[in-house]
Amino acid sequence: MLLPDDRPGPPTGASWRRATASSPRLLIAITACAAVLTGSAIWLAAGGNDAPSSANPPDRRPGHAQPAPGDGASRTRHGVAVGYAHSRAGAVAAAVNYEMARTRPDYFTDEQVRRGVLGAMMSREALPAQLASDNTNADAVMARLGLQPGGLGPGGARFLARSAPLGTRVTSYSGQIATVEVWMAEIIGVLGENSTLPPTASWATYSITLTWQDDDWKVASLTATPGPVPVSGSQGPSSSMEWTKRLEGFDAPPPVS
């Protein structure tokens, strides 16, 4: 998650992508992209569409991890999908679902939700620093966007926060420690005619190091870098009214299995 910069006026998508080496900033919200991102991103899962060969089983090919039955989450804790297989594909599913859990709207607006989410996904050693960092960043997000504790913006405007994975890459795997890169699209903003931040899209690549702890994959560290960012194309942005009407009834995508 990444914080907006301090420049006056609505930040651009790129300005939300900056992150520190020890903890990627809170990637501010995203919801409106349900219609746009749902079709293009939900099956991020691992390794793209490459067909496995008999010489290179899915769980062995460098940089690839095709999900298989039993690799994904087996239960939830504090609304976070947990309980992954002790495998390369299990580490990929955990990395994706954990980062998506940090983009839900109430993660920014409710300290108890943040505590529960991070308690479910972080290693014991990494939890205190990540919680302190995310609490600080969430407070800054709420202040910058004028959000109330319940998550509403000025005048009761709706706060949007959603992300979708577009691709994954395993950069290292030993059985005890895995590092997974996740390319994600993110949309954040506050609906309303006078919003200082209308729904804004951005892209980032997260590098997530996981450790096998307490019979599950847990995050030991995470960093983020901007992009890659596609050309915007010919479509113009939707109005606040259109966002509200078109997104009615859209739920966030389910966890990657």
N, C-alpha and C positions, 0 to 999 in steps of 0.2 A: 504494500500500500504506500502511496506516495502523497506528500503534501504539496499544495499549491505554492507557488513562489510568492514573494512579498510585493510584487509589482501591482500597482493599482489597476483596476479594471478586470474584466473577466479573463482568467488565464487561458492560454491555448492548451491543446492536448499535450504538447511536448513538455510544457512547464510542470506537469503533474508527475513526471517520470523520475525526478531526481531521488537518489537514495543514498544512505550512508553505507559504509562497508560492513558495519555490524548489524544493522537492521534496516530493511527497506522501509521507507516511510509508509505511513498509512495510505494506501491506494484509495483515494476517496471514491466513494460510491459509484454505483452504476445500476440502472434499472431499465432505463428506456431502451437499452439495446436488446431487450428481450426479443423483440420482433426481428431485429437485424442480426443479432448474434446467435440466436437459438439455432437457426438452420445451418449456420456456417461453422459452429464451434463445438457443440456438445460432445461429439466423439473425437475429442482431443486425444483420448486415452493414450496409448503409447506407441510410438514408432510409425505413425501414419498408416498408409494403406499397403505397405510392403507385404507381399505374400511370403510366408515363411517357406524355407526350403528344407529338405531332409538333411542337408549338410550343415545347416545353421538353424537349430531349433530356436524358437522365439525368445526364450529366456537366456540365450547365450550370445546372440549377435551383438557386436559392439554398437553401443548407441541406440539399441532398439529393445523394446520390452513389450511384446504383445500380451494384453491381458488374457487370462484364462480363468475358467471357473474356479472360484475360491481365492483369487488374488485380491479382490476388492474388499471393501469394508464388511465386517460381519455384524457390526452393531453401531450404536450412536452413543455419544456421551456429551452432554450439554449442547445437543444439536449438531455435534461434529461427528462425521463418519470416522470410525476408528476400527481397529481389529483387522489388520492387513496380513496377508501371507508373507512369510519370511522368504521373499524372492525379489528378483529385479522388478518384475511387473507390479508386485505389491508395493514396492518403494515408489514407483511412478504414480500409482493411484493415490497413495498417501500424500505425496508432494502436491499433486493437483488439488485434491479435496481440501487439504489444510490451507492452501493459499486462498482458495475460493471462500473458505469459512471466514477469512479476515476481510472480506469485501461486503458482507451483509450489512444493511443499514444500521441495525441495532448494535453492531460491533463498535460503531463510532459514537453512538449516543448513550450507551448503557455500560457503565464500568463493570457491573457484575457479569454481564454477557461476555465482555472481553476477558475477564478473569477465568470464566468457565471455558471459553474457546481455547485460550492459550494453555490452560491447565490440561486440556484433553490432547493437545498436539505437540507441546514443547517437551524437550527432555528436562529432567529435574535441574540440571546444571544451567540450562539456558533460560529457564522460565523467569526468574526474577528480573533480569536485565530487559528481556523482551516486553514484559508486562509494564515496567516503568517507562520504557520508550514509547510503547503504543498508547499508554494513558496520556502522556504528554502530547503526542501527536493528535490523538483524538480530541483533546481539549482545544487544540489549535484549530482543528477542522471545524468544530462546532462554533467557535468564536468567529472564524473567518466567514462562515456561511450564515451566521445568525441563527443557528439551530437551537431549539429548546430541548430540554432533557427527553421529552417524548419523541423527538425526531422531526418535529414540524419546523418549517422555515418561517420567515416573516409572513405575517398574515395567514398563517395556517397552511402555507405552501408545502407540498410533498417533497421529501428528500429522497433522491434516487441513488442507489448504489448497487452495481452489479458487475460481474466479470464473467468471462468465458475463456476456457483454454483453447488455444489454436494448435499447439504442438508441444511435444516433449522430446528431450534428449537425455540419455543417461551418460554422464561423463566419467563416472567411476562407480564401481560396485565391488565390495569385498565380502558381502554377507553380513558384516557387522556395521559397515558404514557405506552409505550410498549418496552420490551427489546427482541430482536431477535438475535439469533446466526446463522451465515451463514458460512458453511464450503465451502471453495473455492479452486479450482485448478488454478494455475497461471503459465503463461509462459512468460519469458522476455528474450530479447537478441538483439544483433545486427548481422545481416547476413553479411558474408564476410569471406574469407579464413583466414584472420589475425585478426579476431574479438577477443577482450579480454573477451567478454562475449557472447558465442554462445547461442542460445535458450536454456533456463534452466527452468525446471519445479520446482514448489514448491507448498506447501499446507499450508493453514492457516485457523483458525476459527476466524471470526470477531464477536464481541459482539457489537451490535448497539442499542443504546437507542434512541427511537423516542418520540416526543411529538406532540400532536394534536394542530396545530397552523395555523391560517389563512385558516381553512377548509381543511387542508391536514396534512399528516404525515411529520415531519421535524426531521432531526438528531440533537439530543442534545449532544451526545457523542458517540465515537467509539473507541474500543480497539481491539488488535489482539494478538493471541497466535499461535505458530507454530503447524502444524499438525491437525489431524492425517495424517501420511505419509505412503502410501502403499509401498510394496516391488516393486522394479523397474521392475521385470520380466526379460524375456530373450531377449527382443528387444534392439538392440543397437541404439545409437543416429544417426540421419540422417545427411548427409553432408549439408554444406551450400547451395550447388547447388540444392540438393533435396528439401530442405526447400523452396527455391525460386520457383521451378517448381511445386511442389505439392500444394502450397498454393495459386497459381494464381487463382483469382476469388472467393476465400473464403471470405465471409463477416462475421462480428461479429454476434453472435446470437442476435435475437431481444429481447427487454425487456420482463421480465416475466409478464404475464397477470393475 
